[in-house]
Amino acid sequence: MKIRNFGNRYVWLVWIILLVLQILHSIGTVRRNYTLLLLLYASRNMDGLPREFNMEILRDQCQSRWIIGKFNHLISKEREAEKYFLGALSCNIKYLTAIRYLLPENKVIASYSVQYYPNHAESYFWLADIVSEQNMGEAADLYESGLELSMESGDNWYKLGNIYEALGEYNNAIDSFIEASKFLNAGSDCLVRVGRIYEMLGNFDKAIYYYRLSIFTGAHERANWLEANIKP
């Protein structure tokens, strides 16, 4: 009987703790939403808020712009979001990655990020990703600029290799894929791409060499076939 009473008290205690946590969570959510609404209103009418709240906004304009931008993005007011995201980005680089995640195709903000932070590789990579389909030459220049600042970015070396191959600049494509192979995992097809380019150019010795450097069985089989059927 005592064990059963203890068990009942334990269950009630757990329920009380869960209820308190739920109440605290609800209070926190209300406070966050209230703050968002105040910040949004502040963006329209600073004089309408209490003076202490105005001063809090002025103390951290970067974060305020970021929060207002996120709020506008959530309610699909993209032009307003763009304006406040630009404001946040202009005063602190820490917002760059998050804004890129939320608005990956926004060329306006990406272009400004290059102007604001010309010594930051991600700005160039972001803009290069956006323009790569419309203007591969510009994208190649942007990837090159970013890679001068961050040479260990295997993914962007690979993207640059794709662009150079599409442009017919095969030597640059080979160099880019070889650089990419130094930083991407062993399952990447960088060396296979190099082998294919050399094979297309008729340089079978180098094609065989790079096929065999790859971890892919198919590439090794291709090297064997070339050696048996093509190479003198």
Secondary structure as GFF3:
##gff-version 3
##sequence-region A 1 232
A	DSSP	alpha_helix	2	44	.	.	.	ID=ss1
A	DSSP	three_ten_helix	46	48	.	.	.	ID=ss2
A	DSSP	alpha_helix	51	59	.	.	.	ID=ss3
A	DSSP	alpha_helix	61	74	.	.	.	ID=ss4
A	DSSP	alpha_helix	78	91	.	.	.	ID=ss5
A	DSSP	three_ten_helix	93	95	.	.	.	ID=ss6
A	DSSP	alpha_helix	96	102	.	.	.	ID=ss7
A	DSSP	alpha_helix	107	116	.	.	.	ID=ss8
A	DSSP	alpha_helix	121	131	.	.	.	ID=ss9
A	DSSP	alpha_helix	136	149	.	.	.	ID=ss10
A	DSSP	alpha_helix	154	167	.	.	.	ID=ss11
A	DSSP	alpha_helix	170	183	.	.	.	ID=ss12
A	DSSP	alpha_helix	190	201	.	.	.	ID=ss13
A	DSSP	alpha_helix	204	213	.	.	.	ID=ss14
A	DSSP	alpha_helix	217	229	.	.	.	ID=ss15
###
